[in-house]
Amino acid sequence: MPRLLTVRSVFLSFCLLAVLALAPVRLAAADQFTADQKAEIQGIIKDFLANHPDLLMQAIQDADDKLKSEAKDKATKALADHNQEVFDDPQSPTAGNPKGDVTLVEFFDYRCPYCKQVEPSLEKLIVDDKNLRFVFKEFPVLGADSELAAHVALAAKLQGKYDAFHRAMMAAPGHPDEAVIYKVAETVGLDVNRLKQDIKSPDIDNQLKANLQLGNTLSIDGTPAFIVGTTIVPGAISLDELKQLIANARSKG
């Protein structure tokens, strides 16, 4: 809705400029135009846009660029305001070097195919980059089974098997349902009966709600999404792109 309103405003402003430039119509309030004057204005606008479509497209592009720039600025400010929650929430599972000089944060969903697509690159990064700290942000946005998987993952952390469950879930094909989630948990050696009790913990529920709220605050509306330094990157990206983001963060100290 905000984008449509912005583009519409640009369009109307553009049309007004066309009228003022090309029509010798006396400036007046809208309700003072006669039917003939309104028809003349409409004709001028129609002819002008037909003869200058590139200008209209440029106006729309400029409006879109402005929206994206404003959204980026808003997300950057939100990241600065919520830096502690993003990078140093003690409840969030971590991997890699706890004292690494760069922290990579991922918001993900176990039923997201793009998260699974990028997972091998993340695992390689964690192994190869000895100065990388990684933060997992469970972000279940794809339905009830996603919410269950996230609850089970955080319950697995209580049994010291978060990493094993996470890797196995990311390797599970398709869109895991309840049966698959518990089968994976059993396969990695989790006590399933204990899991089913632990997932009812208010602490786990509150942590997931906090993650969802944080994602909303940062304008993250899908998975995966990555945060490095002051940069938020939506969508699955390549290993080389991830390495470049990390290198850029290191260069800024």
C-alpha positions as MATLAB code, in Angstrom:
seq = 'MPRLLTVRSVFLSFCLLAVLALAPVRLAAADQFTADQKAEIQGIIKDFLANHPDLLMQAIQDADDKLKSEAKDKATKALADHNQEVFDDPQSPTAGNPKGDVTLVEFFDYRCPYCKQVEPSLEKLIVDDKNLRFVFKEFPVLGADSELAAHVALAAKLQGKYDAFHRAMMAAPGHPDEAVIYKVAETVGLDVNRLKQDIKSPDIDNQLKANLQLGNTLSIDGTPAFIVGTTIVPGAISLDELKQLIANARSKG';
ca = [
       0.000    0.000    0.000;
       2.721    2.624    0.780;
       4.358    1.989   -2.599;
       1.079    2.422   -4.471;
       0.357    5.665   -2.692;
       3.820    7.022   -3.445;
       3.676    6.117   -7.129;
       0.192    7.585   -7.375;
       1.387   10.819   -5.802;
       4.262   11.033   -8.267;
       1.862   10.340  -11.126;
      -0.544   13.053  -10.053;
       2.259   15.547   -9.565;
       3.595   14.663  -12.976;
       0.202   15.184  -14.553;
      -0.173   18.554  -12.854;
       3.174   19.698  -14.224;
       2.099   18.609  -17.687;
      -1.076   20.648  -17.392;
       0.701   23.742  -16.148;
       3.323   23.501  -18.866;
       1.051   22.820  -21.808;
      -2.414   24.133  -21.041;
      -3.391   27.824  -20.828;
      -5.956   26.966  -18.195;
      -6.510   29.533  -15.444;
      -5.389   28.246  -12.023;
      -8.476   27.473   -9.992;
      -9.791   25.105   -7.403;
     -10.798   21.703   -8.760;
     -14.509   22.420   -8.306;
     -14.189   25.582  -10.433;
     -13.237   23.733  -13.631;
     -16.015   23.375  -16.160;
     -16.765   20.064  -17.833;
     -15.080   21.284  -21.026;
     -11.987   22.399  -19.114;
     -11.745   19.039  -17.360;
     -12.048   17.233  -20.692;
      -9.331   19.476  -22.164;
      -6.998   18.786  -19.227;
      -7.583   15.057  -19.496;
      -6.810   15.162  -23.183;
      -3.585   17.114  -22.625;
      -2.446   14.661  -19.961;
      -3.289   11.665  -22.150;
      -1.425   13.096  -25.137;
       1.567   14.131  -23.058;
       1.962   10.716  -21.440;
       1.475    8.954  -24.766;
       4.288   11.029  -26.263;
       6.589   10.856  -23.216;
       6.199    7.367  -21.675;
       9.872    7.352  -20.687;
       9.301   10.263  -18.309;
       6.456    8.482  -16.562;
       8.529    5.294  -16.209;
      11.397    7.330  -14.797;
       9.086    8.956  -12.263;
       7.838    5.535  -11.158;
      11.417    4.217  -10.941;
      12.509    7.237   -8.896;
       9.593    6.693   -6.515;
      10.497    3.014   -6.144;
      14.172    3.857   -5.495;
      13.126    6.399   -2.875;
      10.954    3.811   -1.128;
      13.783    1.289   -1.076;
      16.219    3.868    0.256;
      13.824    4.903    3.019;
      13.193    1.253    3.950;
      16.935    0.593    4.099;
      17.522    3.633    6.302;
      14.701    2.545    8.599;
      16.096   -0.996    8.901;
      19.619    0.320    9.546;
      18.369    2.524   12.371;
      16.327   -0.344   13.814;
      19.416   -2.561   13.714;
      21.434    0.037   15.617;
      18.645    0.375   18.191;
      18.348   -3.416   18.657;
      21.998   -4.409   18.262;
      22.095   -6.297   21.547;
      19.032   -8.385   20.709;
      20.377   -9.253   17.272;
      23.962  -10.161   18.091;
      24.153  -10.886   21.823;
      20.866  -12.371   22.990;
      22.007  -15.074   25.457;
      18.998  -17.227   24.537;
      19.951  -17.530   20.864;
      21.972  -20.639   19.923;
      25.427  -19.956   18.507;
      28.160  -21.770   16.585;
      31.725  -21.101   15.483;
      34.184  -19.077   17.522;
      32.456  -17.533   20.582;
      35.067  -14.739   20.490;
      35.077  -14.301   16.723;
      35.826  -10.876   15.295;
      32.722  -10.976   13.049;
      29.233  -12.271   13.847;
      26.911  -13.603   11.156;
      23.231  -13.847   12.106;
      20.678  -15.898   10.184;
      16.880  -15.711   10.467;
      15.579  -19.020    9.113;
      12.696  -21.485    8.922;
      13.122  -25.269    8.771;
      10.454  -25.565    6.073;
      12.042  -22.918    3.846;
      13.679  -24.461    0.739;
      15.963  -21.444    0.308;
      17.269  -21.845    3.851;
      18.118  -25.451    3.036;
      19.759  -24.342   -0.193;
      22.196  -22.036    1.605;
      22.848  -24.350    4.577;
      25.913  -26.139    3.070;
      27.585  -22.770    2.504;
      26.944  -21.750    6.100;
      28.338  -25.014    7.443;
      31.441  -24.579    5.322;
      31.892  -21.009    6.526;
      31.656  -22.034   10.158;
      34.297  -24.741    9.659;
      36.685  -22.747    7.466;
      36.526  -19.307    9.086;
      38.060  -19.716   12.527;
      37.197  -16.149   13.507;
      33.521  -16.295   12.644;
      30.784  -16.361   15.259;
      27.366  -17.529   14.054;
      23.992  -16.771   15.641;
      20.852  -18.809   14.894;
      17.543  -16.929   14.913;
      14.604  -19.324   14.754;
      12.037  -17.496   12.634;
       9.052  -19.803   12.005;
       6.914  -17.993    9.434;
       5.669  -20.877    7.298;
       2.866  -22.296    9.400;
       2.175  -24.550   12.356;
       4.789  -27.186   11.464;
       7.433  -24.474   11.249;
       6.450  -23.291   14.712;
       6.658  -26.843   16.054;
      10.086  -27.392   14.491;
      11.380  -24.180   16.062;
      10.000  -25.154   19.470;
      11.609  -28.602   19.199;
      14.939  -27.076   18.135;
      15.079  -24.834   21.195;
      13.998  -27.737   23.384;
      16.819  -29.778   21.834;
      19.201  -27.071   23.060;
      18.190  -27.993   26.600;
      19.498  -31.510   25.903;
      22.729  -30.205   24.371;
      21.764  -31.303   20.862;
      20.659  -28.130   19.134;
      23.360  -28.280   16.470;
      22.683  -31.950   15.649;
      18.945  -31.369   15.349;
      19.432  -28.205   13.305;
      21.686  -29.903   10.754;
      19.410  -32.920   10.460;
      16.336  -30.748    9.967;
      18.058  -28.696    7.289;
      18.977  -31.927    5.535;
      15.410  -33.274    5.707;
      13.834  -33.112    2.241;
      10.648  -31.247    1.417;
       8.526  -29.556    4.037;
       8.856  -31.539    7.296;
       5.619  -32.184    9.173;
       5.124  -33.213   12.805;
       5.949  -36.880   12.163;
       9.201  -36.013   10.386;
      10.199  -33.480   13.044;
       9.956  -36.016   15.839;
      11.582  -38.705   13.706;
      14.557  -36.418   13.143;
      14.703  -35.692   16.868;
      14.757  -39.404   17.641;
      17.408  -40.053   14.983;
      19.867  -37.558   16.536;
      19.438  -39.104   19.966;
      17.007  -36.735   21.639;
      14.677  -37.856   24.407;
      11.391  -37.305   22.566;
       9.217  -37.645   25.665;
      11.214  -34.922   27.389;
      11.063  -32.815   24.225;
       7.288  -32.934   24.193;
       7.255  -31.532   27.687;
       9.991  -28.946   27.154;
       8.342  -27.419   24.069;
       5.539  -26.246   26.353;
       7.984  -24.013   28.221;
       6.908  -20.352   28.323;
      10.581  -19.417   27.939;
      10.762  -21.099   24.528;
       7.472  -19.584   23.432;
       8.601  -16.124   24.540;
      11.924  -16.485   22.751;
      10.219  -17.299   19.455;
       7.786  -14.417   19.878;
      10.742  -12.118   20.526;
      12.458  -13.354   17.346;
       9.346  -12.715   15.278;
       8.948   -9.249   16.752;
      12.615   -8.487   16.159;
      12.339   -9.598   12.544;
       9.314   -7.377   12.069;
      11.158   -4.425   13.593;
      14.051   -5.004   11.176;
      11.623   -5.296    8.215;
      12.526   -8.950    7.701;
       9.495  -10.542    6.079;
      10.917  -13.797    4.733;
      13.636  -16.395    5.104;
      16.510  -16.660    4.986;
      17.775  -13.252    6.023;
      21.318  -12.469    7.110;
      22.833   -9.732    9.234;
      26.540   -8.900    9.280;
      27.785   -5.741   10.933;
      25.358   -3.021    9.855;
      24.113   -4.867    6.775;
      20.820   -6.769    6.440;
      20.624   -9.082    3.415;
      17.339  -10.811    2.531;
      17.225  -14.063    0.589;
      19.552  -16.956   -0.172;
      22.990  -15.833   -1.323;
      26.091  -17.662   -2.500;
      29.110  -18.668   -0.450;
      31.227  -16.041   -2.209;
      28.678  -13.336   -1.379;
      28.645  -14.407    2.267;
      32.444  -14.306    2.368;
      32.414  -10.818    0.871;
      29.922   -9.581    3.465;
      32.124  -10.954    6.232;
      35.250   -9.435    4.690;
      33.530   -6.063    4.437;
      32.533   -6.236    8.097;
      36.107   -7.116    9.086;
      37.527   -4.239    7.100;
      35.340   -1.825    9.062;
      36.685   -3.218   12.319;
];
